[in-house]
Amino acid sequence: MWRVPLIAPSIRRGRSMVKRRFHPGRPYLWSAGVRVGMAIAQALQASSTALRRNPIVVGIVLVLSLIQLPTQFAQLAGPFVSAAVGAVFSIAMLVALPFVFGGLLGMAAEALDGQTGFGTFVEAGKRHYRSMLGAYLLLLGALVVLWFASSLLSLALVAGLGTMSGGLSESMSPMLLAMLLVGLGVFLLVLFVPLFFVQFYGQAIVLDGASAVSGFKRSIGLVRANLVSVLGYSLFVFGASLFFGLLGSIPSALLSERASGALLSLPLPDPTLPVTVALAVVGNVVFGLLGGLFLVFSVAFYRTLDATDSADEPPSSRGTVA
């Protein structure tokens, strides 16, 4: 009887998971899932160790998370003040985010190897600012185009299905629901599948010294070569982000309710203003802690992909950026 190895072979030998030869009779999908789980667990363990050794990474992410508090509290001053503060904050983030993201990725990579400091944050942010800014603007433009394309495609599909069914009547509510679900599925597919392939562009720029365009190419190549492992990683990150995001959105929802005076449909309590402010601060602190962990985790997992990709390349092609 074949046994699942306790240590993932792809992690020990640096071989690509998707390029292993299929052996009939083996529970291949099950073993692939175990290897992905082991890779995620090892990356998480390395990330937690790096953060315990370098709490400054969490500190910087925590400060950046707390900076967002004024945009939340501005809701209490009225819709115009909230919109103005939100607009200023969005413009500031557009300019500063490439520097911050590049600096944090540089710190995360250094923290996994040993000690890091604030100087690395500044140096990495300055060195990779142009490439990160260019990639960010390209990604932002692509997202706008994909959003419009996916919206038009999903609406056209729903309208086409409605026409083919001969129109809708009051007794066809299940059909309407099915068409809406199909349209939503198409919308999400067109919008998020490209993001799935380019999600490691920042790591490619900072860790491999790629340019903006080369960073996207590098990310697409790594994801294509490690589809199973990246899919498992993405589902794990998405599930954890969704869970903690819903919990962290409760303070913001309470602030919005207090500012508008409207009752929420959710069964939330009606705390006093100091309690609501305290909850907002705690929520941002939790976001900061989790943000630091997932930041280092993304770098640790990217290194796993990069190692397997380098092991499968011929020696003459190593050291080049796709």
C-alpha positions in Angstrom: 0.0 0.0 0.0 1.4 3.4 -1.0 2.0 5.8 1.8 2.0 9.6 1.8 5.5 10.8 2.7 5.7 12.9 5.9 7.9 15.4 4.1 6.8 16.7 0.7 9.2 15.4 -1.9 8.9 18.5 -4.0 10.0 20.6 -1.1 13.0 18.4 -0.2 14.3 18.0 -3.7 13.1 21.3 -5.2 11.1 19.7 -8.0 8.1 21.2 -9.6 4.9 19.6 -8.3 3.1 19.7 -11.6 5.9 18.2 -13.6 6.0 14.9 -11.7 5.2 11.9 -13.9 1.8 10.4 -13.2 2.0 6.8 -12.0 -1.2 4.8 -12.4 -2.6 3.4 -9.2 -1.2 6.1 -7.0 -3.6 8.6 -5.3 -2.0 11.4 -7.2 -4.4 14.2 -6.4 -4.4 13.3 -2.8 -0.6 13.3 -2.6 -0.5 16.6 -4.5 -2.8 18.1 -1.9 -0.6 16.8 0.9 2.4 18.4 -0.7 0.7 21.7 -1.1 -0.4 21.6 2.5 3.1 20.8 3.6 4.5 23.7 1.5 2.0 26.1 3.0 2.7 24.9 6.6 6.5 25.2 6.1 6.1 28.7 4.7 3.9 29.7 7.6 6.3 28.3 10.1 9.2 30.2 8.5 7.2 33.4 8.4 6.2 33.2 12.1 9.8 32.5 13.0 11.0 35.5 10.9 8.4 37.8 12.6 9.4 36.7 16.1 13.0 37.5 15.2 12.1 40.8 13.5 9.0 42.4 15.2 9.8 45.6 13.4 8.1 44.2 10.3 4.9 43.9 12.2 5.4 47.3 13.7 5.7 49.0 10.4 2.6 47.2 9.0 0.7 48.1 12.2 1.5 51.8 11.8 0.4 51.7 8.2 -2.8 50.0 9.3 -3.5 52.6 12.0 -3.0 55.4 9.5 -6.3 54.4 7.9 -8.2 55.3 11.1 -8.9 58.9 10.1 -10.8 57.7 7.0 -13.0 55.6 9.3 -13.6 58.3 11.9 -14.3 60.9 9.2 -17.7 59.2 8.7 -18.8 60.7 12.0 -18.2 64.2 10.6 -20.6 63.8 7.7 -20.6 62.5 4.1 -18.8 65.4 2.6 -15.9 65.3 5.1 -15.7 61.6 4.7 -15.6 61.8 0.9 -12.9 64.5 1.0 -10.7 62.6 3.5 -11.2 59.4 1.4 -10.1 61.2 -1.8 -7.0 62.7 -0.2 -6.1 59.3 1.3 -6.6 57.5 -2.0 -4.3 59.9 -3.8 -1.7 59.6 -1.1 -1.9 55.8 -1.2 -1.5 55.8 -5.0 1.8 57.7 -4.7 3.1 56.0 -1.5 1.9 52.4 -2.0 4.6 51.3 -4.5 7.3 52.6 -2.1 5.7 50.9 0.9 5.0 47.6 -0.8 8.6 47.4 -2.2 10.1 48.3 1.2 8.0 45.8 3.0 8.8 43.0 0.6 12.5 43.8 0.9 12.2 43.6 4.7 10.3 40.4 4.5 13.0 38.7 2.4 15.7 39.9 4.7 13.7 38.8 7.8 13.5 35.3 6.4 17.3 35.1 6.2 18.1 36.7 9.5 17.8 40.3 10.8 16.3 43.3 9.1 15.8 46.9 9.9 14.1 50.2 8.9 17.0 51.0 6.7 16.1 48.1 4.5 12.5 49.3 4.2 13.7 52.7 2.9 16.4 51.4 0.7 14.3 48.7 -1.0 11.4 51.1 -1.4 13.6 53.7 -3.1 15.4 51.2 -5.3 12.3 49.5 -6.7 9.9 52.5 -6.7 9.8 53.1 -10.4 9.2 49.5 -11.3 6.6 49.1 -8.6 4.8 52.3 -9.6 4.8 51.2 -13.2 3.5 47.8 -12.3 0.8 49.3 -10.0 -0.4 51.7 -12.7 -0.5 48.9 -15.3 -2.4 46.6 -12.9 -4.8 49.4 -12.0 -5.5 50.1 -15.7 -6.0 46.4 -16.4 -8.4 46.1 -13.5 -10.6 48.9 -14.9 -10.6 47.3 -18.3 -11.4 43.9 -16.9 -14.1 45.3 -14.7 -15.9 46.8 -17.7 -15.3 43.8 -19.9 -16.6 41.3 -17.3 -19.6 43.5 -16.5 -20.6 43.8 -20.1 -20.0 40.1 -20.8 -22.0 39.0 -17.7 -24.9 41.4 -18.6 -24.9 40.2 -22.2 -24.9 36.6 -21.1 -27.8 37.1 -18.7 -29.8 39.0 -21.3 -29.1 36.3 -23.9 -30.2 33.5 -21.5 -33.4 35.5 -20.8 -34.1 35.9 -24.4 -33.5 32.2 -25.1 -35.9 31.3 -22.3 -38.7 33.4 -23.9 -38.7 36.1 -21.3 -39.3 35.9 -17.5 -42.5 35.5 -15.6 -43.4 35.6 -12.0 -43.1 31.8 -11.9 -39.6 31.8 -13.2 -37.8 33.2 -10.2 -35.5 30.0 -10.0 -34.5 30.6 -13.6 -33.8 34.3 -12.9 -31.6 33.3 -9.9 -29.7 30.8 -12.0 -29.0 33.4 -14.7 -27.8 35.9 -12.2 -25.5 33.3 -10.7 -24.1 32.4 -14.1 -23.6 36.1 -14.8 -21.9 36.6 -11.5 -19.7 33.6 -12.1 -18.6 34.9 -15.5 -17.9 38.3 -14.0 -15.7 36.8 -11.2 -13.9 34.5 -13.7 -13.0 37.2 -16.1 -11.9 39.6 -13.3 -10.0 37.4 -11.0 -8.3 34.7 -13.2 -5.8 37.3 -14.6 -5.1 38.4 -11.0 -4.4 34.8 -10.0 -1.5 34.7 -12.5 0.1 38.1 -11.8 -0.2 38.0 -8.0 3.6 37.6 -7.5 4.7 40.6 -9.6 5.9 42.5 -6.6 8.0 39.6 -5.3 9.5 39.2 -8.8 10.4 42.9 -8.9 12.0 43.1 -5.4 13.5 39.7 -5.1 14.6 39.1 -8.7 15.2 42.7 -9.8 12.6 42.5 -12.6 11.1 45.5 -14.3 7.4 46.2 -14.2 6.6 44.2 -17.4 9.1 41.5 -16.6 7.6 41.1 -13.1 4.2 40.2 -14.6 5.9 37.8 -17.0 7.9 36.2 -14.2 4.7 35.8 -12.0 2.7 34.3 -14.9 5.5 31.8 -15.6 5.8 30.7 -12.0 2.1 30.2 -11.6 1.8 28.3 -14.8 4.6 25.9 -13.7 3.1 25.5 -10.2 -0.7 25.6 -10.8 -1.7 23.2 -8.0 0.5 24.7 -5.3 -0.4 28.3 -6.2 -4.1 27.4 -6.3 -3.9 25.9 -2.8 -2.0 28.9 -1.6 -4.5 31.3 -3.1 -7.5 29.5 -1.6 -5.8 29.5 1.8 -5.1 33.2 1.7 -8.5 34.0 0.3 -10.3 32.0 3.0 -8.3 33.5 5.8 -8.6 37.1 4.4 -12.4 36.6 4.0 -12.8 35.3 7.6 -10.7 38.0 9.3 -12.0 40.7 6.9 -15.6 40.0 7.9 -14.7 40.2 11.5 -12.6 43.4 11.0 -15.4 45.1 9.1 -17.7 45.1 12.1 -16.2 48.2 13.7 -16.4 50.1 10.4 -20.0 49.0 10.0 -20.8 50.3 13.5 -19.2 53.7 12.7 -21.2 53.9 9.5 -24.4 53.1 11.3 -23.7 55.7 14.0 -22.9 58.3 11.3 -26.0 57.7 9.2 -28.4 56.8 12.0 -29.7 54.0 9.9 -30.3 50.5 11.4 -28.3 47.7 10.0 -29.9 44.4 9.0 -27.1 42.6 10.9 -27.8 41.7 14.5 -25.1 44.0 15.8 -25.2 45.7 19.3 -25.5 49.4 19.7 -22.3 50.3 21.6 -21.3 53.8 22.8 -19.0 56.0 20.8 -15.9 55.2 22.9 -16.5 51.5 22.6 -17.0 51.8 18.8 -13.7 53.8 18.5 -11.9 51.2 20.6 -13.2 48.4 18.4 -12.0 50.2 15.3 -8.5 50.6 16.8 -8.5 46.9 17.8 -9.7 45.9 14.3 -6.9 47.8 12.7 -4.3 46.3 15.1 -5.5 42.8 14.1 -5.3 43.8 10.5 -1.7 45.0 11.0 -0.6 41.8 12.7 -2.2 39.6 10.1 -0.9 41.8 7.3 2.7 41.4 8.6 2.2 37.6 8.7 0.8 37.3 5.2 3.4 39.6 3.8 6.3 37.5 4.9 4.3 34.4 4.1 3.9 35.5 0.5 7.7 36.0 0.2 8.4 32.6 1.8 6.0 30.9 -0.6 7.3 32.7 -3.6 10.8 31.4 -2.7 9.5 27.9 -2.8 8.1 28.5 -6.3 11.3 30.2 -7.4 13.4 27.3 -6.1 11.3 24.7 -7.9 11.4 26.7 -11.1 15.2 27.2 -10.9 15.7 23.4 -10.3 13.8 22.6 -13.5 15.6 25.2 -15.7 18.8 24.2 -17.5 21.9 25.7 -16.0 22.5 28.1 -18.9 19.1 29.8 -18.4 19.3 30.4 -14.7 19.8 33.8 -13.4 17.8 35.4 -16.1 14.4 37.0 -15.6 11.5 35.8 -17.7 
